[in-house]
């Protein structure tokens, strides 16, 4: 078990774990270092979700907008390729991603009811079902979202290029004592997780945003975020580059912008009743006005248009727009990412 304040704190601990006991093994995507037994990671402050390591060079645009894409229940490929072109490698049909988490959360599974011929059964929105369940039964132990579909993911023929690595998510309401606030804890079960790109990168953002979303719907604070991964690994070439770079730079677990008070998380949700409407409005037109939740005009909107400027190769303009982002952590990550791409 590895306990960490946040993802920025966890990454060096994960790297050290593989250095000390990683076993070289082959995989379909290249050679990896694999830890020989399952690993549990515990984040104490999950909303401190932004990774600032320059050696990792995490893409803040992908991390935040893929998370919103997930909450919208989407699986279209075109949206993600705006940020990372290589997503095309994981599509079976060139248009969608079979294992898209958000789509599996909200649309992939269907009710088991007889329907007239030609009428599709109603999709199950697992997020809404979890919220409804925990409102009615706060102590329920059935508040689970699943992503793994045995019908599509377990067979041996015609295996998809995009089988979910995170397979289920368990939620638990914890009632505080005395002056402690009631909180929502979350446990993610993972079958196979790349340390650098997934676990300490995109997944830390995706899952903590889901946790914050559900906690807001339940009027709870965000509690602990745990991940149990059966197969923790890192691709040898990426691992070597990240680890050597960190050693040269002298990066230590204590060099944490959150701990130093240099950045703070920005609330995702102010009004839970209108947030989904705002999300739909943002995807319809990112330039729109009339948002009820400040996250969209103050965070998502400037980051979106900063990335548009970057795609036009106008980094100075991208930096100026990114500076308008009111989330200090995302603003810093976006600024540093853009600065690393400026020509000397």
C-alpha positions as CSV (number, residue, x, y, z in Angstrom):
1,X,0.0,0.0,0.0
2,X,1.2,3.5,-0.9
3,X,-0.3,6.5,0.9
4,X,0.0,9.9,-0.7
5,X,-1.4,13.3,-0.3
6,X,-2.1,13.7,-4.0
7,X,-1.0,12.4,-7.4
8,X,2.0,14.7,-7.5
9,X,3.2,13.2,-4.2
10,X,2.4,9.6,-5.4
11,X,4.4,9.5,-8.7
12,X,7.9,9.4,-7.2
13,X,6.8,6.7,-4.8
14,X,5.4,4.6,-7.6
15,X,8.6,5.0,-9.6
16,X,10.7,4.0,-6.6
17,X,8.4,0.9,-6.1
18,X,9.2,-0.3,-9.6
19,X,12.9,0.5,-9.3
20,X,13.1,-1.6,-6.1
21,X,11.0,-4.6,-7.2
22,X,9.8,-4.3,-10.8
23,X,10.0,-7.4,-12.9
24,X,10.7,-7.1,-16.7
25,X,7.9,-8.7,-18.7
26,X,6.6,-8.5,-22.3
27,X,3.2,-7.0,-23.2
28,X,1.3,-6.4,-26.4
29,X,2.4,-2.8,-26.4
30,X,6.1,-3.3,-25.5
31,X,8.3,-4.4,-22.6
32,X,7.2,-3.3,-19.2
33,X,8.4,-3.3,-15.6
34,X,5.7,-5.0,-13.5
35,X,5.2,-5.1,-9.8
36,X,4.7,-8.8,-8.7
37,X,1.7,-8.3,-6.5
38,X,-1.4,-6.1,-6.4
39,X,-0.9,-2.5,-5.2
40,X,-3.2,-0.2,-3.3
41,X,-2.8,3.6,-3.6
42,X,-4.6,5.9,-1.2
43,X,-5.0,9.6,-2.1
44,X,-5.8,11.8,0.9
45,X,-6.7,14.9,-1.1
46,X,-8.1,13.6,-4.5
47,X,-9.1,17.1,-5.8
48,X,-5.4,18.0,-5.8
49,X,-5.4,16.2,-9.1
50,X,-3.0,18.1,-11.3
51,X,0.5,16.7,-12.0
52,X,3.3,19.2,-12.4
53,X,6.3,17.1,-13.2
54,X,8.0,18.5,-16.3
55,X,9.6,15.1,-16.9
56,X,6.2,13.5,-17.2
57,X,4.9,16.4,-19.3
58,X,1.3,15.7,-18.5
59,X,-1.2,17.1,-21.0
60,X,-3.6,19.3,-19.0
61,X,-6.0,19.8,-21.9
62,X,-6.5,16.1,-22.4
63,X,-6.9,15.4,-18.7
64,X,-9.5,17.9,-18.0
65,X,-11.5,17.8,-21.2
66,X,-11.5,14.0,-21.4
67,X,-12.9,14.0,-17.9
68,X,-15.8,16.3,-19.0
69,X,-16.3,14.1,-22.1
70,X,-16.6,11.1,-19.7
71,X,-19.2,12.8,-17.5
72,X,-21.2,13.6,-20.7
73,X,-21.3,9.8,-21.4
74,X,-19.6,10.1,-24.8
75,X,-17.5,7.6,-26.7
76,X,-16.8,9.6,-30.0
77,X,-13.2,9.5,-31.1
78,X,-13.1,12.9,-32.8
79,X,-13.3,14.9,-29.6
80,X,-10.3,13.3,-28.1
81,X,-8.1,13.4,-31.2
82,X,-8.2,17.2,-30.9
83,X,-5.8,16.8,-28.0
84,X,-4.0,13.5,-28.7
85,X,-3.9,12.1,-32.2
86,X,-2.8,8.6,-31.1
87,X,-6.2,7.8,-29.7
88,X,-7.0,6.6,-33.3
89,X,-4.8,3.6,-32.5
90,X,-7.4,2.4,-30.0
91,X,-10.5,2.7,-32.0
92,X,-12.0,-0.5,-33.6
93,X,-14.1,1.4,-36.2
94,X,-12.3,4.7,-36.6
95,X,-15.2,6.6,-35.0
96,X,-15.7,5.5,-31.4
97,X,-13.8,4.0,-28.4
98,X,-15.3,0.7,-27.2
99,X,-14.1,1.1,-23.7
100,X,-14.9,4.7,-23.1
101,X,-15.5,5.0,-19.4
102,X,-18.1,7.7,-19.5
103,X,-20.2,5.9,-22.1
104,X,-20.0,2.7,-19.9
105,X,-21.0,4.8,-16.9
106,X,-24.1,6.3,-18.5
107,X,-25.1,4.5,-21.8
108,X,-23.4,1.2,-22.5
109,X,-25.5,-1.1,-20.3
110,X,-29.2,-1.5,-20.7
111,X,-32.3,-2.5,-18.6
112,X,-33.1,-6.2,-18.7
113,X,-36.7,-5.8,-19.8
114,X,-38.7,-7.2,-22.7
115,X,-39.2,-4.6,-25.4
116,X,-41.1,-4.6,-28.7
117,X,-39.2,-5.7,-31.8
118,X,-37.1,-2.8,-33.1
119,X,-37.1,-0.8,-29.9
120,X,-33.9,-0.7,-28.0
121,X,-34.0,-1.1,-24.2
122,X,-33.4,1.9,-22.1
123,X,-29.7,2.7,-21.2
124,X,-28.8,2.5,-17.6
125,X,-27.2,5.7,-16.2
126,X,-25.1,4.1,-13.5
127,X,-24.0,7.5,-12.1
128,X,-27.6,8.6,-11.5
129,X,-28.5,5.2,-10.1
130,X,-25.6,5.4,-7.5
131,X,-26.8,9.0,-6.5
132,X,-30.4,7.8,-6.2
133,X,-29.4,4.8,-4.1
134,X,-27.1,6.7,-1.7
135,X,-29.7,9.4,-1.2
136,X,-32.3,6.7,-0.2
137,X,-29.8,4.3,1.6
138,X,-26.7,6.2,2.7
139,X,-25.2,3.1,4.2
140,X,-25.7,0.9,1.1
141,X,-22.9,-1.3,0.1
142,X,-24.3,-1.7,-3.4
143,X,-23.2,1.7,-4.8
144,X,-21.1,0.4,-7.6
145,X,-20.4,1.5,-11.1
146,X,-19.0,-1.1,-13.5
147,X,-17.1,-0.7,-16.7
148,X,-16.1,-4.3,-17.6
149,X,-18.6,-6.0,-19.8
150,X,-18.0,-9.8,-19.9
151,X,-20.0,-10.1,-23.1
152,X,-17.7,-7.8,-25.0
153,X,-14.4,-7.9,-23.0
154,X,-13.9,-11.5,-21.8
155,X,-14.0,-13.5,-25.0
156,X,-10.9,-14.5,-26.9
157,X,-11.8,-13.8,-30.5
158,X,-12.1,-10.3,-32.0
159,X,-10.6,-8.6,-29.0
160,X,-11.2,-4.9,-28.9
161,X,-8.2,-2.5,-29.0
162,X,-9.9,-0.6,-26.1
163,X,-10.8,-2.9,-23.2
164,X,-11.3,-1.0,-20.0
165,X,-8.4,-1.2,-17.5
166,X,-10.4,0.3,-14.6
167,X,-13.2,-2.2,-14.2
168,X,-15.4,-1.0,-11.3
169,X,-15.9,1.8,-8.8
170,X,-17.3,1.4,-5.3
171,X,-18.7,4.4,-3.3
172,X,-19.1,4.6,0.4
173,X,-20.6,7.4,2.5
174,X,-18.7,8.0,5.8
175,X,-20.4,10.0,8.5
176,X,-18.1,12.4,10.3
177,X,-17.8,12.6,14.1
178,X,-18.3,15.9,15.9
179,X,-17.1,18.7,13.7
180,X,-16.0,16.4,10.8
181,X,-18.0,16.7,7.6
182,X,-19.7,13.7,6.0
183,X,-17.7,12.5,3.1
184,X,-17.8,10.2,0.1
185,X,-15.0,7.7,-0.3
186,X,-14.3,6.0,-3.6
187,X,-12.4,2.8,-4.4
188,X,-11.5,2.0,-8.0
189,X,-10.7,-1.6,-9.0
190,X,-8.2,-1.9,-11.8
191,X,-7.1,-5.0,-13.7
192,X,-4.0,-3.5,-15.3
193,X,-2.6,0.0,-14.9
194,X,0.3,1.9,-16.5
195,X,1.9,3.9,-13.7
196,X,3.0,6.9,-15.7
197,X,0.4,7.5,-18.3
198,X,-2.6,6.1,-16.6
199,X,-2.5,5.7,-12.8
200,X,-0.5,8.8,-12.0
201,X,-1.8,10.7,-14.9
202,X,-5.1,10.6,-16.7
203,X,-6.9,8.2,-14.2
204,X,-6.1,10.4,-11.2
205,X,-8.0,13.2,-12.9
206,X,-10.9,11.2,-14.5
207,X,-11.8,9.3,-11.3
208,X,-11.4,12.2,-8.9
209,X,-13.6,14.4,-11.0
210,X,-16.2,11.6,-11.0
211,X,-15.9,11.4,-7.2
212,X,-16.3,15.2,-6.8
213,X,-19.3,15.1,-9.1
214,X,-21.1,12.4,-7.2
215,X,-20.1,13.9,-3.8
216,X,-21.7,17.3,-4.9
217,X,-24.9,15.6,-6.0
218,X,-25.1,14.0,-2.5
219,X,-24.0,17.2,-0.7
220,X,-21.0,15.5,0.8
221,X,-17.3,16.5,0.8
222,X,-14.8,14.5,-1.2
223,X,-13.2,11.8,0.9
224,X,-10.4,9.3,0.3
225,X,-9.8,7.9,-3.2
226,X,-8.3,4.4,-3.3
227,X,-7.2,2.4,-6.3
228,X,-6.5,-1.4,-6.2
229,X,-4.5,-2.4,-9.2
230,X,-3.8,-6.1,-9.9
231,X,-1.0,-5.3,-12.4
232,X,0.9,-2.1,-11.8
233,X,3.5,-1.6,-14.6
234,X,5.4,1.0,-16.6
235,X,6.7,0.7,-20.2
236,X,10.4,0.5,-20.0
237,X,11.3,3.3,-22.4
238,X,8.8,5.8,-20.8
239,X,9.9,4.7,-17.3
240,X,13.6,5.2,-18.1
241,X,13.0,8.6,-19.5
242,X,10.8,9.8,-16.7
243,X,12.9,8.4,-13.9
244,X,16.2,9.6,-15.3
245,X,14.8,13.0,-15.9
246,X,13.5,13.2,-12.3
247,X,16.8,12.2,-10.9
248,X,18.7,14.7,-12.9
249,X,16.2,17.5,-12.0
250,X,16.4,16.5,-8.3
251,X,12.6,16.1,-8.1
252,X,11.5,15.0,-4.6
253,X,8.1,14.2,-3.1
254,X,8.3,17.4,-1.1
255,X,8.4,19.6,-4.2
256,X,4.7,19.8,-4.3
257,X,2.9,23.0,-5.4
258,X,-0.2,22.1,-3.4
259,X,1.7,21.4,-0.2
260,X,3.6,24.6,-0.7
261,X,0.4,26.6,-1.0
262,X,1.3,27.8,-4.5
263,X,-1.8,26.3,-6.1
264,X,-5.2,25.2,-4.8
265,X,-8.1,23.2,-6.4
266,X,-11.0,25.0,-7.9
267,X,-14.5,23.7,-7.1
268,X,-15.9,21.7,-10.0
269,X,-19.6,22.2,-9.0
270,X,-21.3,25.1,-7.3
271,X,-24.9,24.3,-8.1
272,X,-25.4,20.5,-8.6
273,X,-29.0,21.0,-10.0
274,X,-27.8,23.0,-13.0
275,X,-24.3,21.5,-13.6
276,X,-25.4,18.9,-16.2
277,X,-27.2,21.6,-18.1
278,X,-24.0,23.7,-18.1
279,X,-22.0,20.7,-19.3
280,X,-24.3,20.2,-22.2
281,X,-24.2,23.9,-23.0
282,X,-20.4,23.8,-23.0
283,X,-20.2,20.9,-25.5
284,X,-22.8,22.6,-27.7
285,X,-20.9,25.9,-27.7
286,X,-17.8,26.5,-25.6
287,X,-18.1,30.2,-26.3
288,X,-21.6,30.4,-24.9
289,X,-22.7,32.6,-22.0
290,X,-25.3,31.9,-19.3
291,X,-23.5,29.3,-17.2
292,X,-24.7,28.9,-13.7
293,X,-21.6,27.1,-12.4
294,X,-18.4,29.3,-12.4
295,X,-16.2,26.3,-13.4
296,X,-17.3,26.6,-17.0
297,X,-16.7,30.3,-17.7
298,X,-13.8,30.6,-15.3
299,X,-11.9,27.4,-15.9
300,X,-13.1,25.3,-18.8
301,X,-13.7,28.2,-21.2
302,X,-10.3,29.9,-21.1
303,X,-8.5,26.5,-21.2
304,X,-10.5,25.5,-24.2
305,X,-9.7,28.6,-26.2
306,X,-6.0,28.6,-25.0
307,X,-5.7,25.2,-26.6
308,X,-7.4,26.5,-29.8
309,X,-4.7,29.2,-30.0
310,X,-2.0,26.5,-29.4
311,X,-3.3,24.4,-32.3
312,X,-2.9,27.5,-34.5
313,X,0.7,27.6,-33.3
314,X,0.2,30.9,-31.5
315,X,1.7,30.1,-28.2
316,X,1.9,33.7,-26.9
317,X,-1.8,34.0,-27.5
318,X,-2.4,30.6,-25.8
319,X,-0.4,31.8,-22.8
320,X,-2.4,35.0,-22.5
321,X,-5.7,33.2,-22.7
322,X,-4.6,30.5,-20.2
323,X,-3.7,33.2,-17.8
324,X,-7.4,34.0,-17.5
325,X,-8.1,30.6,-16.0
326,X,-9.2,31.1,-12.4
327,X,-8.1,27.6,-11.3
328,X,-4.5,28.2,-10.1
329,X,-3.5,24.5,-10.5
330,X,-4.8,24.1,-14.0
331,X,-3.5,27.6,-15.0
332,X,0.0,26.7,-13.8
333,X,-0.1,23.3,-15.5
334,X,-1.3,24.8,-18.8
335,X,1.2,27.6,-18.7
336,X,4.2,25.3,-18.0
337,X,3.1,22.9,-20.7
338,X,3.0,25.7,-23.2
339,X,6.3,27.2,-22.1
340,X,8.0,23.8,-22.7
341,X,6.9,24.1,-26.3
342,X,8.2,27.6,-27.0
343,X,11.1,27.8,-29.3
344,X,14.3,29.1,-27.7
